[in-house]
Amino acid sequence: MNISKIEQRALHVLALGGHILHERGDGPKITAATCVTRDGMMLADFGLTVFNRLRQKRLIESRSGSPYRISKRGRIVVRSQLDNQGA
């Protein structure tokens, strides 16, 4: 499966324990999404388009309205790499 650099970076953050906070407008449609690391930092390049692509590929999931987290399929697809926080 082809995954862009931004999607790969977001999946890596989610695999390390991060989550995606989403906001809804008047209806059921999601209007904003932010990716938060386990340390509470926000991922800069993450936006609604990246969120929608990850959701369409079923790499992230939400259960009972909770924040989005990486799915089992997402864990399989993410390329393993060293922890890039120090680099």
Buried (B, 14 or more C-beta within 10 A) or exposed (E): EEBEEBBBBBBBBBBBEBBBEBEEEEEEEBEEBBBBBEEEEEBEEBBEEBBEBBBEBEBBBBEEEEBBBBBEBBEEBBEEEEEEEEE
